Every structure is written in structure tokens, then in C-alpha cells.
Amino acid sequence: MNDDQATNRGPEDPLYSDEYYEFLEQQFGPEKAAWARLPRAEREKELTWIHANYDTPDDLDEWPPELGGGVFNP
């Protein structure tokens, strides 16, 4: 991780030790560890794009889509 990535993080997006990310890589694989290393803003940007471009359920809604919830089903 470079210094720019570390300085762009705020208190709501802490930077964990390298051992933590190495543990994630051992347990879950390199792709998920690389995802965890991204700053929160980048992860949220990618999730927003995925949610907008694929038919994914909105996990933050009170009601699941089959019960009338969801972004496109007010």
C-alpha cells in the first residue's frame, strides 16, 4: 500500500496491519484480500455500479423485493 492510499483514509475507514490482510488472503483468497485493501470510497463506488447494472437485491431495504421492497419497486 502506498502513502497516498493511507492518507486518503479517514477514521471511518481504518487501515489495518499487513498481517490482517495476509490473514484474509490465506483464509479467503487473494481477490477478497485485494478488495479489503481498497479504500472504502472505492469499494462503495464499485458496489454502487454493480447494484445499478445488475439485478441485485437491495439488502438495506426494510422489505425484501418479493414483499414489495427494493429500489425499483417503491
Phi and psi restraints in degrees (range 20) as a CNS / XPLOR table:
assign (resid 1 and name C) (resid 2 and name N)
       (resid 2 and name CA) (resid 2 and name C) 1.0 -92.2 20.0 2
assign (resid 2 and name N) (resid 2 and name CA)
       (resid 2 and name C) (resid 3 and name N) 1.0 170.8 20.0 2
assign (resid 2 and name C) (resid 3 and name N)
       (resid 3 and name CA) (resid 3 and name C) 1.0 -65.7 20.0 2
assign (resid 3 and name N) (resid 3 and name CA)
       (resid 3 and name C) (resid 4 and name N) 1.0 -32.5 20.0 2
assign (resid 3 and name C) (resid 4 and name N)
       (resid 4 and name CA) (resid 4 and name C) 1.0 -61.7 20.0 2
assign (resid 4 and name N) (resid 4 and name CA)
       (resid 4 and name C) (resid 5 and name N) 1.0 -42.6 20.0 2
assign (resid 4 and name C) (resid 5 and name N)
       (resid 5 and name CA) (resid 5 and name C) 1.0 -64.8 20.0 2
assign (resid 5 and name N) (resid 5 and name CA)
       (resid 5 and name C) (resid 6 and name N) 1.0 -38.8 20.0 2
assign (resid 5 and name C) (resid 6 and name N)
       (resid 6 and name CA) (resid 6 and name C) 1.0 -68.0 20.0 2
assign (resid 6 and name N) (resid 6 and name CA)
       (resid 6 and name C) (resid 7 and name N) 1.0 -37.7 20.0 2
assign (resid 6 and name C) (resid 7 and name N)
       (resid 7 and name CA) (resid 7 and name C) 1.0 -78.4 20.0 2
assign (resid 7 and name N) (resid 7 and name CA)
       (resid 7 and name C) (resid 8 and name N) 1.0 -20.2 20.0 2
assign (resid 7 and name C) (resid 8 and name N)
       (resid 8 and name CA) (resid 8 and name C) 1.0 -80.1 20.0 2
assign (resid 8 and name N) (resid 8 and name CA)
       (resid 8 and name C) (resid 9 and name N) 1.0 -6.8 20.0 2
assign (resid 8 and name C) (resid 9 and name N)
       (resid 9 and name CA) (resid 9 and name C) 1.0 -90.5 20.0 2
assign (resid 9 and name N) (resid 9 and name CA)
       (resid 9 and name C) (resid 10 and name N) 1.0 142.5 20.0 2
assign (resid 9 and name C) (resid 10 and name N)
       (resid 10 and name CA) (resid 10 and name C) 1.0 -108.7 20.0 2
assign (resid 10 and name N) (resid 10 and name CA)
       (resid 10 and name C) (resid 11 and name N) 1.0 -174.2 20.0 2
assign (resid 10 and name C) (resid 11 and name N)
       (resid 11 and name CA) (resid 11 and name C) 1.0 -64.2 20.0 2
assign (resid 11 and name N) (resid 11 and name CA)
       (resid 11 and name C) (resid 12 and name N) 1.0 -25.2 20.0 2
assign (resid 11 and name C) (resid 12 and name N)
       (resid 12 and name CA) (resid 12 and name C) 1.0 -81.9 20.0 2
assign (resid 12 and name N) (resid 12 and name CA)
       (resid 12 and name C) (resid 13 and name N) 1.0 -5.2 20.0 2
assign (resid 12 and name C) (resid 13 and name N)
       (resid 13 and name CA) (resid 13 and name C) 1.0 -134.8 20.0 2
assign (resid 13 and name N) (resid 13 and name CA)
       (resid 13 and name C) (resid 14 and name N) 1.0 72.5 20.0 2
assign (resid 13 and name C) (resid 14 and name N)
       (resid 14 and name CA) (resid 14 and name C) 1.0 -69.8 20.0 2
assign (resid 14 and name N) (resid 14 and name CA)
       (resid 14 and name C) (resid 15 and name N) 1.0 154.7 20.0 2
assign (resid 14 and name C) (resid 15 and name N)
       (resid 15 and name CA) (resid 15 and name C) 1.0 -99.5 20.0 2
assign (resid 15 and name N) (resid 15 and name CA)
       (resid 15 and name C) (resid 16 and name N) 1.0 122.5 20.0 2
assign (resid 15 and name C) (resid 16 and name N)
       (resid 16 and name CA) (resid 16 and name C) 1.0 -93.2 20.0 2
assign (resid 16 and name N) (resid 16 and name CA)
       (resid 16 and name C) (resid 17 and name N) 1.0 169.2 20.0 2
assign (resid 16 and name C) (resid 17 and name N)
       (resid 17 and name CA) (resid 17 and name C) 1.0 -68.7 20.0 2
assign (resid 17 and name N) (resid 17 and name CA)
       (resid 17 and name C) (resid 18 and name N) 1.0 160.0 20.0 2
assign (resid 17 and name C) (resid 18 and name N)
       (resid 18 and name CA) (resid 18 and name C) 1.0 -61.7 20.0 2
assign (resid 18 and name N) (resid 18 and name CA)
       (resid 18 and name C) (resid 19 and name N) 1.0 -32.5 20.0 2
assign (resid 18 and name C) (resid 19 and name N)
       (resid 19 and name CA) (resid 19 and name C) 1.0 -61.4 20.0 2
assign (resid 19 and name N) (resid 19 and name CA)
       (resid 19 and name C) (resid 20 and name N) 1.0 -37.1 20.0 2
assign (resid 19 and name C) (resid 20 and name N)
       (resid 20 and name CA) (resid 20 and name C) 1.0 -62.2 20.0 2
assign (resid 20 and name N) (resid 20 and name CA)
       (resid 20 and name C) (resid 21 and name N) 1.0 -47.0 20.0 2
assign (resid 20 and name C) (resid 21 and name N)
       (resid 21 and name CA) (resid 21 and name C) 1.0 -69.7 20.0 2
assign (resid 21 and name N) (resid 21 and name CA)
       (resid 21 and name C) (resid 22 and name N) 1.0 -32.4 20.0 2
assign (resid 21 and name C) (resid 22 and name N)
       (resid 22 and name CA) (resid 22 and name C) 1.0 -65.8 20.0 2
assign (resid 22 and name N) (resid 22 and name CA)
       (resid 22 and name C) (resid 23 and name N) 1.0 -39.9 20.0 2
assign (resid 22 and name C) (resid 23 and name N)
       (resid 23 and name CA) (resid 23 and name C) 1.0 -61.7 20.0 2
assign (resid 23 and name N) (resid 23 and name CA)
       (resid 23 and name C) (resid 24 and name N) 1.0 -45.6 20.0 2
assign (resid 23 and name C) (resid 24 and name N)
       (resid 24 and name CA) (resid 24 and name C) 1.0 -58.6 20.0 2
assign (resid 24 and name N) (resid 24 and name CA)
       (resid 24 and name C) (resid 25 and name N) 1.0 -41.0 20.0 2
assign (resid 24 and name C) (resid 25 and name N)
       (resid 25 and name CA) (resid 25 and name C) 1.0 -64.8 20.0 2
assign (resid 25 and name N) (resid 25 and name CA)
       (resid 25 and name C) (resid 26 and name N) 1.0 -40.3 20.0 2
assign (resid 25 and name C) (resid 26 and name N)
       (resid 26 and name CA) (resid 26 and name C) 1.0 -66.2 20.0 2
assign (resid 26 and name N) (resid 26 and name CA)
       (resid 26 and name C) (resid 27 and name N) 1.0 -40.6 20.0 2
assign (resid 26 and name C) (resid 27 and name N)
       (resid 27 and name CA) (resid 27 and name C) 1.0 -81.7 20.0 2
assign (resid 27 and name N) (resid 27 and name CA)
       (resid 27 and name C) (resid 28 and name N) 1.0 -37.6 20.0 2
assign (resid 27 and name C) (resid 28 and name N)
       (resid 28 and name CA) (resid 28 and name C) 1.0 -120.8 20.0 2
assign (resid 28 and name N) (resid 28 and name CA)
       (resid 28 and name C) (resid 29 and name N) 1.0 -9.9 20.0 2
assign (resid 28 and name C) (resid 29 and name N)
       (resid 29 and name CA) (resid 29 and name C) 1.0 103.6 20.0 2
assign (resid 29 and name N) (resid 29 and name CA)
       (resid 29 and name C) (resid 30 and name N) 1.0 163.2 20.0 2
assign (resid 29 and name C) (resid 30 and name N)
       (resid 30 and name CA) (resid 30 and name C) 1.0 -67.0 20.0 2
assign (resid 30 and name N) (resid 30 and name CA)
       (resid 30 and name C) (resid 31 and name N) 1.0 -32.7 20.0 2
assign (resid 30 and name C) (resid 31 and name N)
       (resid 31 and name CA) (resid 31 and name C) 1.0 -65.5 20.0 2
assign (resid 31 and name N) (resid 31 and name CA)
       (resid 31 and name C) (resid 32 and name N) 1.0 -44.4 20.0 2
assign (resid 31 and name C) (resid 32 and name N)
       (resid 32 and name CA) (resid 32 and name C) 1.0 -70.9 20.0 2
assign (resid 32 and name N) (resid 32 and name CA)
       (resid 32 and name C) (resid 33 and name N) 1.0 -33.2 20.0 2
assign (resid 32 and name C) (resid 33 and name N)
       (resid 33 and name CA) (resid 33 and name C) 1.0 -67.4 20.0 2
assign (resid 33 and name N) (resid 33 and name CA)
       (resid 33 and name C) (resid 34 and name N) 1.0 -39.6 20.0 2
assign (resid 33 and name C) (resid 34 and name N)
       (resid 34 and name CA) (resid 34 and name C) 1.0 -64.2 20.0 2
assign (resid 34 and name N) (resid 34 and name CA)
       (resid 34 and name C) (resid 35 and name N) 1.0 -39.0 20.0 2
assign (resid 34 and name C) (resid 35 and name N)
       (resid 35 and name CA) (resid 35 and name C) 1.0 -61.4 20.0 2
assign (resid 35 and name N) (resid 35 and name CA)
       (resid 35 and name C) (resid 36 and name N) 1.0 -43.3 20.0 2
assign (resid 35 and name C) (resid 36 and name N)
       (resid 36 and name CA) (resid 36 and name C) 1.0 -65.7 20.0 2
assign (resid 36 and name N) (resid 36 and name CA)
       (resid 36 and name C) (resid 37 and name N) 1.0 -29.0 20.0 2
assign (resid 36 and name C) (resid 37 and name N)
       (resid 37 and name CA) (resid 37 and name C) 1.0 -74.0 20.0 2
assign (resid 37 and name N) (resid 37 and name CA)
       (resid 37 and name C) (resid 38 and name N) 1.0 -19.4 20.0 2
assign (resid 37 and name C) (resid 38 and name N)
       (resid 38 and name CA) (resid 38 and name C) 1.0 -66.2 20.0 2
assign (resid 38 and name N) (resid 38 and name CA)
       (resid 38 and name C) (resid 39 and name N) 1.0 146.7 20.0 2
assign (resid 38 and name C) (resid 39 and name N)
       (resid 39 and name CA) (resid 39 and name C) 1.0 -62.4 20.0 2
assign (resid 39 and name N) (resid 39 and name CA)
       (resid 39 and name C) (resid 40 and name N) 1.0 151.8 20.0 2
assign (resid 39 and name C) (resid 40 and name N)
       (resid 40 and name CA) (resid 40 and name C) 1.0 -54.6 20.0 2
assign (resid 40 and name N) (resid 40 and name CA)
       (resid 40 and name C) (resid 41 and name N) 1.0 -41.4 20.0 2
assign (resid 40 and name C) (resid 41 and name N)
       (resid 41 and name CA) (resid 41 and name C) 1.0 -61.0 20.0 2
assign (resid 41 and name N) (resid 41 and name CA)
       (resid 41 and name C) (resid 42 and name N) 1.0 -39.2 20.0 2
assign (resid 41 and name C) (resid 42 and name N)
       (resid 42 and name CA) (resid 42 and name C) 1.0 -69.4 20.0 2
assign (resid 42 and name N) (resid 42 and name CA)
       (resid 42 and name C) (resid 43 and name N) 1.0 -40.2 20.0 2
assign (resid 42 and name C) (resid 43 and name N)
       (resid 43 and name CA) (resid 43 and name C) 1.0 -63.1 20.0 2
assign (resid 43 and name N) (resid 43 and name CA)
       (resid 43 and name C) (resid 44 and name N) 1.0 -43.9 20.0 2
assign (resid 43 and name C) (resid 44 and name N)
       (resid 44 and name CA) (resid 44 and name C) 1.0 -65.8 20.0 2
assign (resid 44 and name N) (resid 44 and name CA)
       (resid 44 and name C) (resid 45 and name N) 1.0 -36.9 20.0 2
assign (resid 44 and name C) (resid 45 and name N)
       (resid 45 and name CA) (resid 45 and name C) 1.0 -62.7 20.0 2
assign (resid 45 and name N) (resid 45 and name CA)
       (resid 45 and name C) (resid 46 and name N) 1.0 -44.8 20.0 2
assign (resid 45 and name C) (resid 46 and name N)
       (resid 46 and name CA) (resid 46 and name C) 1.0 -67.4 20.0 2
assign (resid 46 and name N) (resid 46 and name CA)
       (resid 46 and name C) (resid 47 and name N) 1.0 -41.5 20.0 2
assign (resid 46 and name C) (resid 47 and name N)
       (resid 47 and name CA) (resid 47 and name C) 1.0 -63.9 20.0 2
assign (resid 47 and name N) (resid 47 and name CA)
       (resid 47 and name C) (resid 48 and name N) 1.0 -38.4 20.0 2
assign (resid 47 and name C) (resid 48 and name N)
       (resid 48 and name CA) (resid 48 and name C) 1.0 -62.8 20.0 2
assign (resid 48 and name N) (resid 48 and name CA)
       (resid 48 and name C) (resid 49 and name N) 1.0 -42.4 20.0 2
assign (resid 48 and name C) (resid 49 and name N)
       (resid 49 and name CA) (resid 49 and name C) 1.0 -63.9 20.0 2
assign (resid 49 and name N) (resid 49 and name CA)
       (resid 49 and name C) (resid 50 and name N) 1.0 -46.1 20.0 2
assign (resid 49 and name C) (resid 50 and name N)
       (resid 50 and name CA) (resid 50 and name C) 1.0 -60.3 20.0 2
assign (resid 50 and name N) (resid 50 and name CA)
       (resid 50 and name C) (resid 51 and name N) 1.0 -45.2 20.0 2
assign (resid 50 and name C) (resid 51 and name N)
       (resid 51 and name CA) (resid 51 and name C) 1.0 -63.6 20.0 2
assign (resid 51 and name N) (resid 51 and name CA)
       (resid 51 and name C) (resid 52 and name N) 1.0 -37.7 20.0 2
assign (resid 51 and name C) (resid 52 and name N)
       (resid 52 and name CA) (resid 52 and name C) 1.0 -75.4 20.0 2
assign (resid 52 and name N) (resid 52 and name CA)
       (resid 52 and name C) (resid 53 and name N) 1.0 -26.9 20.0 2
assign (resid 52 and name C) (resid 53 and name N)
       (resid 53 and name CA) (resid 53 and name C) 1.0 -103.9 20.0 2
assign (resid 53 and name N) (resid 53 and name CA)
       (resid 53 and name C) (resid 54 and name N) 1.0 -8.7 20.0 2
assign (resid 53 and name C) (resid 54 and name N)
       (resid 54 and name CA) (resid 54 and name C) 1.0 -128.5 20.0 2
assign (resid 54 and name N) (resid 54 and name CA)
       (resid 54 and name C) (resid 55 and name N) 1.0 158.2 20.0 2
assign (resid 54 and name C) (resid 55 and name N)
       (resid 55 and name CA) (resid 55 and name C) 1.0 -83.7 20.0 2
assign (resid 55 and name N) (resid 55 and name CA)
       (resid 55 and name C) (resid 56 and name N) 1.0 83.4 20.0 2
assign (resid 55 and name C) (resid 56 and name N)
       (resid 56 and name CA) (resid 56 and name C) 1.0 -111.4 20.0 2
assign (resid 56 and name N) (resid 56 and name CA)
       (resid 56 and name C) (resid 57 and name N) 1.0 146.2 20.0 2
assign (resid 56 and name C) (resid 57 and name N)
       (resid 57 and name CA) (resid 57 and name C) 1.0 -69.4 20.0 2
assign (resid 57 and name N) (resid 57 and name CA)
       (resid 57 and name C) (resid 58 and name N) 1.0 150.0 20.0 2
assign (resid 57 and name C) (resid 58 and name N)
       (resid 58 and name CA) (resid 58 and name C) 1.0 -90.5 20.0 2
assign (resid 58 and name N) (resid 58 and name CA)
       (resid 58 and name C) (resid 59 and name N) 1.0 100.9 20.0 2
assign (resid 58 and name C) (resid 59 and name N)
       (resid 59 and name CA) (resid 59 and name C) 1.0 -68.6 20.0 2
assign (resid 59 and name N) (resid 59 and name CA)
       (resid 59 and name C) (resid 60 and name N) 1.0 -11.2 20.0 2
assign (resid 59 and name C) (resid 60 and name N)
       (resid 60 and name CA) (resid 60 and name C) 1.0 -94.4 20.0 2
assign (resid 60 and name N) (resid 60 and name CA)
       (resid 60 and name C) (resid 61 and name N) 1.0 -5.3 20.0 2
assign (resid 60 and name C) (resid 61 and name N)
       (resid 61 and name CA) (resid 61 and name C) 1.0 -74.6 20.0 2
assign (resid 61 and name N) (resid 61 and name CA)
       (resid 61 and name C) (resid 62 and name N) 1.0 149.6 20.0 2
assign (resid 61 and name C) (resid 62 and name N)
       (resid 62 and name CA) (resid 62 and name C) 1.0 -64.4 20.0 2
assign (resid 62 and name N) (resid 62 and name CA)
       (resid 62 and name C) (resid 63 and name N) 1.0 -38.6 20.0 2
assign (resid 62 and name C) (resid 63 and name N)
       (resid 63 and name CA) (resid 63 and name C) 1.0 -114.0 20.0 2
assign (resid 63 and name N) (resid 63 and name CA)
       (resid 63 and name C) (resid 64 and name N) 1.0 138.3 20.0 2
assign (resid 63 and name C) (resid 64 and name N)
       (resid 64 and name CA) (resid 64 and name C) 1.0 -69.1 20.0 2
assign (resid 64 and name N) (resid 64 and name CA)
       (resid 64 and name C) (resid 65 and name N) 1.0 159.6 20.0 2
assign (resid 64 and name C) (resid 65 and name N)
       (resid 65 and name CA) (resid 65 and name C) 1.0 -54.8 20.0 2
assign (resid 65 and name N) (resid 65 and name CA)
       (resid 65 and name C) (resid 66 and name N) 1.0 -36.6 20.0 2
assign (resid 65 and name C) (resid 66 and name N)
       (resid 66 and name CA) (resid 66 and name C) 1.0 -68.5 20.0 2
assign (resid 66 and name N) (resid 66 and name CA)
       (resid 66 and name C) (resid 67 and name N) 1.0 -14.0 20.0 2
assign (resid 66 and name C) (resid 67 and name N)
       (resid 67 and name CA) (resid 67 and name C) 1.0 -108.3 20.0 2
assign (resid 67 and name N) (resid 67 and name CA)
       (resid 67 and name C) (resid 68 and name N) 1.0 17.9 20.0 2
assign (resid 67 and name C) (resid 68 and name N)
       (resid 68 and name CA) (resid 68 and name C) 1.0 99.2 20.0 2
assign (resid 68 and name N) (resid 68 and name CA)
       (resid 68 and name C) (resid 69 and name N) 1.0 2.9 20.0 2
assign (resid 68 and name C) (resid 69 and name N)
       (resid 69 and name CA) (resid 69 and name C) 1.0 -91.1 20.0 2
assign (resid 69 and name N) (resid 69 and name CA)
       (resid 69 and name C) (resid 70 and name N) 1.0 -167.0 20.0 2
assign (resid 69 and name C) (resid 70 and name N)
       (resid 70 and name CA) (resid 70 and name C) 1.0 104.8 20.0 2
assign (resid 70 and name N) (resid 70 and name CA)
       (resid 70 and name C) (resid 71 and name N) 1.0 156.4 20.0 2
assign (resid 70 and name C) (resid 71 and name N)
       (resid 71 and name CA) (resid 71 and name C) 1.0 -63.3 20.0 2
assign (resid 71 and name N) (resid 71 and name CA)
       (resid 71 and name C) (resid 72 and name N) 1.0 -43.3 20.0 2
assign (resid 71 and name C) (resid 72 and name N)
       (resid 72 and name CA) (resid 72 and name C) 1.0 -95.6 20.0 2
assign (resid 72 and name N) (resid 72 and name CA)
       (resid 72 and name C) (resid 73 and name N) 1.0 12.3 20.0 2
assign (resid 72 and name C) (resid 73 and name N)
       (resid 73 and name CA) (resid 73 and name C) 1.0 -137.9 20.0 2
assign (resid 73 and name N) (resid 73 and name CA)
       (resid 73 and name C) (resid 74 and name N) 1.0 70.4 20.0 2
